[in-house]
Amino acid sequence: MLWSLIKILFFVVAIIALAFGVNYLTSMSGGIQIAFGNTEYTLGPLQSIVALILLVLTLYLILKLIGFVLAFVRFLNGDETAISRYFSANRERKGYQALSDGLMALASGEGRVALSQAERARRLLNKPELTNLISAQAAEMEGDTKKAKDIYVELLKDERTRFVGVRGIMKQKLAEGDTETAKKLAEKAFDLKPKHNETGDVLLQLQAENEDWAGARKTLNTKVSNGVLPRDVHKRRDAVLALSEARDIFANAGAVEAQVAAIEANRLSPDLIPAAVMAAKAYMEQEKPRYATRVLIAAWKSQPHPDLAAGFADIVPTETTKARIKRFAGLIKSDPDHAEARLLMAELHIADEDFAGARKALGGLNDDYLTSRSLTIMAAIERGEGSDDAIVRGWLTKALGASRGPQWTCDKCNHVHSNWTAICDRCSGFDTLAWKTPAEGELSMHGSTQMLPLIVGQAKSTEPLEDSAKEDATITGEIILDVRDVKD
């Protein structure tokens, strides 16, 4: 408010001063005389001041005109001038418009239009780091892989665009199936940008496919140190890689190194079932059955699994069936009502020829959990209790058409594997296998699911298992014969 009042007062004072000045000039006598040829001009004081102002303005306009003419001449000679800057700005505006149109065409799937606009933007802007990428992607969209490759090679020459060029050629090699070259390019791209998550994933995938477990673990550690991978995911995947590395060492008869690697894999991820089984085996080779028992029980609490039960049985292979039932009670006590625990105890009671106990252990599982394994166990119970062949065959017939139950299933492609692997056999996904019931139509009998009834089902109730394995007639053998009869 005060500032506005001051400005008004200043304006009023200025007007008054101007009025007094004009009045003073008009009241003055004399002036300026200008002689031009035979004509003489006399200007009063006020007219003289106006004439002076006009003269100054005229001189200013003449100087500006001279400057414009000189700038135009320099423009014609190729020098940087206001005129050249004007035309450059206009050309740049058109170039960025073409670049924008190219991006829109690329997003819309119009490869040919994107190529045309990218070429126009290149001519107008002369910035290949902006236009080459659009041109390469548009060329790939149109199926011109050679042109795209040439552009990616061009991008390699500039340090700012080298990563884009390497990554583009890497993706082309992957599409061609040249995984060896793609792996080398992925390593180069990952060195250029270690925080690029997609490149790190591609490199990790290729290293795992080539069984380069040490390299994959190094890549994994780099990803977590750069903050692009959660630590819990890193811990799990590092365990998977350590387990795969341990398996290779086992295959190459490196006993001590394999034991260390297996125990390390289990330490990294105690709930990883294959790691727990291998670690238990390593402890048994070191004659540490208590450690092996602890590892398997910890893994069982996380997820009951037939492999864990098979490993638990191997800890005391010569015990009697009754002793085995008592010992396995310690394994399943964390969740005795779990389906896997019930099936396991039913099989143990069948091995002990306690068919009533097997039926009790199974409980009402077959009411809401119908699998080929549970139905086969029911057939064994009926046969052991002396039921008619028709009843036994009825259970076996149901078993043939029932679900296999949980299996090692890929989360990405739903492919079923008979045994756990770090890499999916179908889609090559890394660490994608989970123990779950697959979709209908996917069948693959799990090795341990078949093995477990043989482990616990060939024993007599009072004899050690290794002696009873020599018996010719077993419950499991009778069931297998019955299944063949049903198929015939």
VOGU-3710 file (C-alpha; in Angstrom, 3 decimals, decimal comma):
1> mlwslikilf> 0,000/0,000/0,000  2,768/2,436/0,937  4,759/1,524/-2,159  1,745/2,223/-4,401  1,279/5,650/-2,751  4,954/6,476/-3,331  4,682/5,542/-7,026  1,601/7,763/-7,453  3,334/10,702/-5,802  6,410/10,184/-7,974
11> fvvaiialaf> 4,255/10,159/-11,118  2,462/13,404/-10,073  5,777/15,125/-9,319  7,157/14,027/-12,688  4,152/15,422/-14,546  4,411/18,739/-12,685  8,118/18,984/-13,426  7,528/18,224/-17,099  4,833/20,868/-17,288  7,081/23,449/-15,655
21> gvnyltsmsg> 9,891/22,504/-18,041  7,705/22,876/-21,122  6,345/26,202/-19,858  9,870/27,420/-19,141  11,074/26,473/-22,630  8,133/28,160/-24,353  8,641/31,361/-22,389  12,300/31,561/-23,349  13,412/33,812/-26,180  15,877/32,871/-28,865
31> giqiafgnte> 16,489/29,391/-30,289  18,560/27,548/-32,848  19,118/28,730/-36,421  19,901/26,187/-39,109  20,969/27,302/-42,596  20,621/24,748/-45,370  21,376/26,061/-48,856  19,469/29,308/-49,377  16,971/28,408/-46,671  17,272/29,304/-43,024
41> ytlgplqsiv> 15,383/27,486/-40,273  14,832/28,914/-36,817  13,826/26,536/-34,027  12,562/27,611/-30,676  13,825/25,974/-27,446  11,048/23,333/-27,330  11,340/22,600/-31,058  15,097/22,237/-30,654  14,711/19,551/-27,985  12,155/17,619/-30,097
51> alillvltly> 14,452/17,849/-33,103  17,355/16,524/-31,014  15,302/13,550/-29,862  14,270/12,748/-33,439  17,893/13,021/-34,573  19,060/10,542/-31,939  16,268/8,097/-32,814  17,126/8,348/-36,514  20,781/7,637/-35,838  19,802/4,601/-33,703
61> lilkligfvl> 17,653/3,183/-36,514  20,429/3,750/-39,071  22,945/1,889/-36,879  20,525/-1,024/-36,425  19,956/-1,196/-40,166  23,703/-1,234/-40,798  24,079/-4,036/-38,180  21,332/-6,087/-39,857  22,989/-5,704/-43,281  26,356/-6,792/-41,871
71> afvrflngde> 24,737/-9,802/-40,059  23,058/-10,830/-43,302  26,399/-10,679/-45,130  28,066/-12,779/-42,390  25,153/-15,229/-42,549  25,751/-15,646/-46,271  29,421/-16,289/-45,499  28,432/-19,021/-42,940  29,285/-17,135/-39,746  27,237/-17,509/-36,489
81> taisryfsan> 24,739/-14,656/-36,442  21,327/-13,800/-35,090  19,848/-14,816/-38,451  21,645/-18,174/-38,423  20,530/-18,722/-34,834  16,950/-18,029/-35,887  17,067/-20,570/-38,684  18,912/-23,059/-36,420  16,200/-22,744/-33,786  13,574/-23,311/-36,447
91> rerkgyqals> 15,407/-26,381/-37,760  15,856/-27,703/-34,220  12,145/-27,262/-33,509  11,268/-29,281/-36,605  13,866/-31,914/-35,683  12,469/-32,466/-32,200  8,978/-32,621/-33,657  10,138/-35,371/-36,043  11,796/-37,139/-33,107  8,561/-36,981/-31,128
101> dglmalasge> 6,570/-38,287/-34,098  9,089/-41,139/-34,474  8,675/-42,151/-30,828  4,890/-42,102/-31,165  5,066/-44,207/-34,338  7,398/-46,666/-32,587  5,014/-46,982/-29,648  2,129/-47,515/-32,080  3,942/-50,295/-33,934  4,401/-48,298/-37,144
111> grvalsqaer> 7,991/-49,248/-37,899  8,200/-47,714/-41,358  6,862/-44,353/-40,168  9,240/-44,421/-37,205  12,195/-45,046/-39,542  11,179/-42,144/-41,777  10,738/-39,720/-38,881  14,000/-40,819/-37,247  15,871/-40,192/-40,518  14,283/-36,720/-40,804
121> arrllnkpel> 15,212/-35,961/-37,182  18,784/-37,087/-37,869  19,117/-34,640/-40,796  17,639/-31,731/-38,858  19,272/-32,278/-35,455  22,536/-34,027/-36,293  22,351/-35,840/-32,942  22,812/-39,544/-33,663  22,756/-40,423/-29,960  19,069/-39,458/-29,994
131> tnlisaqaae> 17,955/-40,732/-33,382  19,940/-43,957/-33,810  18,135/-45,810/-31,049  14,738/-45,101/-32,626  16,079/-46,140/-36,012  17,467/-49,407/-34,607  14,244/-50,331/-32,822  12,168/-49,394/-35,866  14,422/-51,503/-38,105  14,002/-54,484/-35,781
141> megdtkkakd> 10,249/-53,934/-35,817  10,328/-54,083/-39,602  12,496/-57,230/-39,524  15,606/-55,492/-40,875  18,062/-56,915/-38,321  21,083/-56,027/-40,466  20,238/-52,321/-40,450  19,583/-52,494/-36,712  22,950/-54,174/-36,127  24,745/-51,537/-38,216
151> iyvellkder> 23,179/-48,814/-36,081  24,124/-50,578/-32,840  27,704/-50,869/-34,095  27,623/-47,125/-34,782  26,473/-46,540/-31,213  29,531/-48,412/-29,912  31,801/-45,595/-31,139  30,366/-43,073/-28,680  31,079/-43,607/-24,998  27,686/-42,138/-24,092
161> trfvgvrgim> 25,806/-44,691/-26,216  28,150/-47,677/-25,949  25,973/-49,486/-23,410  22,923/-49,164/-25,667  24,871/-50,593/-28,599  26,243/-53,552/-26,616  22,840/-54,315/-25,149  21,165/-54,132/-28,560  23,627/-56,580/-30,151  23,323/-58,833/-27,082
171> kqklaegdte> 19,553/-59,063/-27,520  20,026/-59,880/-31,209  22,411/-62,716/-30,322  19,923/-64,041/-27,791  17,204/-64,041/-30,450  19,563/-65,930/-32,787  20,330/-68,510/-30,095  24,012/-67,592/-29,901  24,149/-67,711/-26,100  27,935/-67,888/-25,928
181> takklaekaf> 28,391/-64,517/-27,669  25,389/-63,113/-25,825  27,008/-64,062/-22,506  30,215/-62,171/-23,382  28,204/-59,128/-24,466  26,121/-59,310/-21,288  29,325/-59,306/-19,225  30,521/-56,204/-21,115  27,169/-54,440/-20,705  27,077/-55,320/-17,005
191> dlkpkhnetg> 30,569/-53,874/-16,564  29,421/-50,635/-18,223  26,247/-50,363/-16,126  26,290/-52,691/-13,102  23,108/-51,099/-11,748  21,065/-52,015/-14,840  18,708/-54,652/-13,442  17,626/-56,273/-16,721  21,196/-56,751/-17,964  22,185/-58,278/-14,638
201> dvllqlqaen> 19,280/-60,722/-14,833  20,200/-61,727/-18,395  23,832/-62,280/-17,417  22,831/-64,317/-14,356  20,492/-66,429/-16,499  23,159/-67,118/-19,125  25,786/-67,956/-16,503  23,404/-70,385/-14,817  22,512/-72,022/-18,135  26,229/-72,503/-18,840
211> edwagarktl> 26,726/-73,851/-15,275  29,138/-71,032/-14,511  28,113/-71,075/-10,858  31,105/-69,089/-9,584  30,490/-66,334/-12,158  26,784/-66,302/-11,362  27,480/-65,891/-7,643  29,814/-62,979/-8,423  27,099/-61,325/-10,544  24,571/-61,892/-7,765
221> ntkvsngvlp> 26,858/-60,264/-5,190  27,370/-57,260/-7,474  23,627/-56,832/-7,882  22,965/-56,865/-4,146  25,900/-54,514/-3,417  24,469/-52,036/-5,954  21,078/-52,175/-4,267  19,159/-53,611/-7,250  18,388/-56,950/-5,558  16,691/-57,456/-2,160
231> rdvhkrrdav> 18,916/-59,215/0,351  16,414/-61,992/1,055  16,198/-62,809/-2,671  19,989/-62,695/-2,903  20,312/-65,112/0,005  17,923/-67,605/-1,586  19,480/-67,432/-5,060  22,999/-67,604/-3,675  21,965/-70,797/-1,900  20,625/-72,226/-5,158
241> lalseardif> 23,915/-71,436/-6,902  25,942/-72,859/-4,015  23,832/-76,041/-4,142  24,371/-76,385/-7,904  28,086/-75,844/-7,378  28,104/-78,536/-4,670  26,353/-80,982/-6,994  29,048/-80,496/-9,608  31,723/-81,082/-6,996  29,964/-84,273/-5,875
251> anagaveaqv> 29,832/-85,433/-9,493  33,580/-84,815/-9,840  34,299/-86,838/-6,680  35,521/-83,862/-4,682  34,297/-85,270/-1,389  35,598/-82,711/1,112  34,898/-79,698/-1,113  31,415/-81,035/-1,865  30,628/-81,441/1,826  31,691/-77,873/2,551
261> aaieanrlsp> 29,685/-76,514/-0,411  26,567/-78,500/0,557  26,692/-77,297/4,164  27,229/-73,713/2,958  24,189/-73,947/0,654  22,051/-75,171/3,558  23,355/-72,380/5,798  22,375/-69,761/3,221  18,843/-71,141/2,825  17,793/-73,724/5,453
271> dlipaavmaa> 14,371/-74,144/3,816  15,826/-75,135/0,417  14,923/-78,826/0,348  17,665/-80,176/-1,988  20,281/-78,222/-0,022  19,067/-79,732/3,250  19,189/-83,259/1,782  22,704/-82,744/0,429  23,901/-81,147/3,672  22,517/-84,113/5,636
281> kaymeqekpr> 24,385/-86,455/3,331  27,573/-84,430/3,873  27,156/-84,626/7,657  26,597/-88,391/7,448  29,850/-88,744/5,486  31,500/-86,818/8,316  29,821/-89,205/10,794  27,721/-86,459/12,346  24,180/-87,942/12,400  22,937/-85,432/14,982
291> yatrvliaaw> 23,776/-82,549/12,657  22,092/-84,343/9,757  18,961/-84,900/11,880  18,872/-81,239/12,896  19,159/-80,037/9,286  16,359/-82,285/8,000  13,986/-81,462/10,868  14,529/-77,720/10,295  13,756/-78,095/6,579  10,717/-80,280/7,303
301> ksqphpdlaa> 9,255/-77,565/9,548  9,455/-75,180/6,612  7,919/-77,620/4,091  7,385/-81,368/4,526  8,761/-83,248/1,547  9,419/-86,901/0,549  13,110/-86,156/-0,119  13,527/-85,038/3,489  11,859/-88,231/4,722  14,125/-90,337/2,502
311> gfadivptet> 17,192/-88,525/3,866  15,901/-88,982/7,405  15,542/-92,731/6,790  19,147/-92,924/5,561  20,441/-91,666/8,895  19,678/-95,062/10,543  19,248/-97,478/7,613  19,274/-100,713/9,695  16,646/-99,880/12,328  13,503/-101,988/12,777
321> tkarikrfag> 10,178/-100,721/11,518  8,902/-100,054/15,048  12,048/-98,079/15,886  11,640/-96,163/12,645  8,050/-95,212/13,444  9,173/-93,925/16,842  12,085/-91,947/15,365  9,989/-90,419/12,556  7,524/-89,117/15,149  10,211/-86,593/16,052
331> liksdpdhae> 10,383/-85,455/12,413  6,671/-84,806/11,956  5,817/-83,471/15,422  5,905/-79,849/14,221  2,801/-80,489/12,068  1,503/-84,076/12,388  -1,716/-83,263/10,506  0,069/-82,160/7,333  -0,837/-84,328/4,328  2,775/-85,376/3,755
341> arllmaelhi> 3,171/-86,332/7,428  -0,007/-88,454/7,350  1,034/-90,235/4,154  4,498/-90,867/5,568  3,211/-92,380/8,815  0,679/-94,512/6,929  3,497/-95,951/4,810  5,592/-96,624/7,897  2,710/-98,526/9,521  2,175/-100,507/6,325
351> adedfagark> 5,861/-101,467/6,437  5,228/-102,654/10,008  2,165/-104,581/8,754  0,039/-102,540/11,152  -2,757/-101,840/8,695  -5,157/-100,540/11,307  -2,483/-98,096/12,420  -1,928/-97,099/8,799  -5,644/-96,391/8,355  -5,660/-94,368/11,567
361> algglnddyl> -2,565/-92,414/10,487  -4,186/-91,632/7,141  -7,339/-90,460/8,892  -9,812/-88,702/6,620  -7,150/-87,587/4,183  -8,781/-89,369/1,252  -11,948/-87,369/1,748  -10,338/-84,112/0,587  -6,859/-85,061/-0,659  -7,189/-87,592/-3,442
371> tsrsltimaa> -3,839/-88,320/-5,047  -2,402/-91,398/-6,711  -0,158/-91,897/-3,698  -2,889/-91,693/-1,048  -5,191/-93,968/-3,080  -2,402/-96,509/-3,584  -1,775/-96,491/0,171  -5,484/-97,227/0,708  -5,207/-100,134/-1,729  -2,281/-101,490/0,287
381> iergegsdda> -4,276/-101,150/3,520  -7,264/-102,990/2,027  -5,006/-105,741/0,694  -3,253/-106,054/4,049  -6,569/-106,300/5,893  -7,698/-109,075/3,558  -10,346/-107,177/1,585  -11,699/-108,528/-1,692  -9,649/-108,038/-4,834  -12,470/-105,951/-6,270
391> ivrgwltkal> -12,075/-103,381/-3,490  -8,300/-103,274/-3,938  -8,657/-102,897/-7,698  -11,199/-100,154/-7,183  -8,700/-98,091/-5,202  -5,989/-98,761/-7,765  -8,274/-97,755/-10,627  -8,927/-94,440/-8,872  -5,181/-94,034/-8,331  -4,463/-94,310/-12,059
401> gasrgpqwtc> -6,647/-91,317/-12,880  -5,959/-89,226/-9,786  -3,671/-86,234/-9,411  -0,015/-86,927/-8,745  -0,106/-84,370/-5,962  2,691/-81,840/-5,364  5,622/-82,008/-7,761  8,552/-79,822/-8,733  6,729/-77,342/-10,979  8,084/-74,275/-12,774
411> dkcnhvhsnw> 6,333/-71,073/-11,695  6,889/-69,504/-15,144  5,825/-72,210/-17,610  4,163/-74,759/-15,251  6,418/-77,545/-16,544  6,761/-80,512/-14,172  10,179/-81,979/-13,322  10,865/-85,357/-11,770  13,650/-83,828/-9,653  14,656/-80,340/-8,554
421> taicdrcsgf> 17,009/-78,372/-10,798  18,235/-74,776/-10,697  17,205/-74,238/-14,346  13,809/-75,147/-15,808  14,132/-77,719/-18,602  11,509/-75,980/-20,739  11,762/-72,204/-20,299  15,302/-72,058/-18,819  13,995/-70,012/-15,892  16,433/-69,685/-13,003
431> dtlawktpae> 15,218/-70,710/-9,526  11,617/-71,048/-10,698  10,833/-74,569/-9,420  8,434/-74,889/-6,500  6,969/-77,921/-4,746  3,283/-77,568/-5,597  0,412/-79,295/-7,362  0,678/-78,505/-11,104  -2,159/-77,689/-13,468  -4,128/-80,559/-14,968
441> gelsmhgstq> -2,404/-82,457/-17,744  1,104/-82,062/-16,327  2,387/-85,462/-15,168  5,797/-86,493/-13,947  6,164/-89,001/-11,145  8,605/-87,613/-8,613  11,516/-89,914/-7,948  11,340/-89,683/-4,168  7,593/-90,211/-4,103  8,167/-93,575/-5,737
451> mlplivgqak> 11,202/-94,293/-3,604  9,721/-93,572/-0,203  7,242/-96,515/-0,166  10,155/-98,765/-1,149  12,264/-97,416/1,700  9,618/-97,915/4,354  7,477/-100,560/2,686  9,831/-103,491/2,343  10,328/-104,084/6,070  8,809/-106,637/8,413
461> stepledsak> 7,731/-105,397/11,797  10,508/-107,043/13,795  13,406/-107,270/11,322  16,061/-104,733/10,327  15,351/-103,074/7,014  18,459/-104,249/5,211  17,535/-107,899/5,918  13,869/-107,482/5,031  14,771/-105,963/1,673  15,690/-109,460/0,584
471> edatitgeii> 12,104/-110,723/0,979  10,550/-111,792/-2,312  6,926/-110,964/-1,544  6,320/-107,406/-0,290  3,288/-105,213/0,020  4,736/-102,755/-2,486  5,414/-105,533/-4,946  1,826/-106,769/-4,696  0,491/-103,286/-5,324  2,669/-102,864/-8,407
481> ldvrdvkd> 1,368/-106,152/-9,785  -2,201/-105,028/-9,139  -1,584/-101,784/-11,019  -0,317/-103,735/-14,005  -3,409/-105,942/-13,906  -5,663/-102,874/-13,942  -3,773/-101,394/-16,895  -4,093/-104,680/-18,804
//
